[in-house]
Amino acid sequence: MKREVARFDFKAFGQAIKAARKAKGISRNQLADKMNIAPRYIASIENSGQHPSLQIFYELVTLLDVSVDQFFFPNKETDIHAPSGCVFRTRCPYATAACAEALPEWKEIAPGHKVACHLYD
């Protein structure tokens, strides 16, 4: 019995790639030359939401500095609207009130071992 798998819609990714490419002043042909792929492949990703290979996906987001968080975690708050405090506090069994108030500082608790946790304050 096959399980149902939600298909990812790459149209938003294609639009983000197109916007980032234009913001950097790079033509589709220049980007294709840098990546050693056909300009038509980039056009299909940008305009039709074609599913890129993992390698092409990685190269595009790396070359154009596109954050993938918005695509993989669409319901996650952005850094602009993110609440203060430790990002792990909602799933940490040791979270305290301090965790909601401030981001913990890095501390060396043993030689070569650092943590960022209010538990070690």
C-alpha positions in Angstrom: 0.0 0.0 0.0 1.5 3.3 -1.0 1.4 6.2 1.4 0.2 9.6 0.2 3.0 12.1 0.0 2.3 15.8 -0.3 4.0 17.3 -3.4 6.0 20.5 -2.9 5.0 23.4 -5.2 8.2 24.9 -6.5 6.6 28.0 -8.0 7.4 30.2 -5.0 11.0 28.9 -5.1 11.2 29.8 -8.8 9.9 33.3 -8.1 12.5 33.7 -5.3 15.3 32.6 -7.5 14.2 35.0 -10.3 14.0 37.9 -7.9 17.4 37.1 -6.3 19.0 36.8 -9.8 17.6 40.1 -10.9 18.6 41.8 -7.6 22.2 40.7 -8.2 22.0 42.0 -11.8 22.7 38.5 -13.3 21.1 37.5 -16.5 19.6 34.0 -17.0 22.4 33.3 -19.5 25.1 34.4 -17.1 23.7 32.2 -14.3 23.4 29.3 -16.6 27.1 29.7 -17.7 28.2 29.9 -14.0 26.3 26.7 -13.3 27.1 24.9 -16.5 23.4 24.3 -17.3 21.0 25.4 -20.0 19.3 28.8 -19.6 16.0 27.1 -20.5 16.4 24.9 -17.4 16.6 28.0 -15.2 13.7 29.6 -17.1 11.6 26.5 -16.4 12.5 26.6 -12.6 11.7 30.4 -12.5 8.6 30.5 -14.6 7.0 27.1 -14.3 8.1 26.0 -10.9 9.9 23.0 -12.4 11.4 20.7 -9.7 15.2 21.2 -9.8 17.6 18.4 -9.0 19.0 18.6 -5.5 22.4 19.7 -6.8 20.9 22.5 -8.9 18.7 23.5 -5.9 21.8 23.7 -3.7 23.8 25.7 -6.3 21.0 28.2 -6.9 20.4 29.0 -3.2 24.2 29.2 -2.6 25.0 31.4 -5.6 22.1 33.7 -5.1 22.0 33.8 -1.3 18.4 32.6 -1.0 17.2 31.3 2.4 15.5 28.0 2.1 13.7 28.3 5.4 10.7 30.0 3.9 10.2 26.9 1.6 11.0 24.1 4.1 9.4 25.8 7.1 6.6 27.9 5.7 4.8 28.3 9.1 8.0 29.3 11.0 8.3 32.9 12.1 10.9 34.9 10.4 13.8 36.5 12.3 12.1 39.9 12.0 9.0 38.7 13.9 10.7 36.0 16.0 10.1 36.2 19.7 13.0 36.9 22.0 14.7 34.1 23.9 16.1 30.7 23.2 14.8 29.1 20.0 14.6 25.7 21.7 12.5 26.7 24.7 9.3 25.4 23.3 10.6 21.8 23.1 13.3 21.8 25.8 12.4 19.9 29.0 14.7 22.2 31.0 13.2 25.5 29.8 12.7 28.2 32.4 11.4 31.7 32.4 14.9 33.0 31.5 14.7 31.0 28.3 11.7 33.1 27.1 13.4 36.4 28.0 16.8 36.3 26.5 19.0 34.4 24.0 21.6 32.5 26.0 25.3 33.3 25.6 27.9 30.8 24.6 29.8 29.3 27.5 32.7 26.9 27.7 31.7 24.2 30.1 34.7 21.9 29.5 37.8 22.4 27.4 36.7 22.5 23.8 32.9 22.1 24.7 30.7 25.2 24.4 26.9 25.5 25.1 24.4 28.2 24.7 21.9 27.4 27.5 20.5 29.2 30.5 20.8 25.9 32.4 24.5 26.7 32.7 24.1 30.3 34.0 
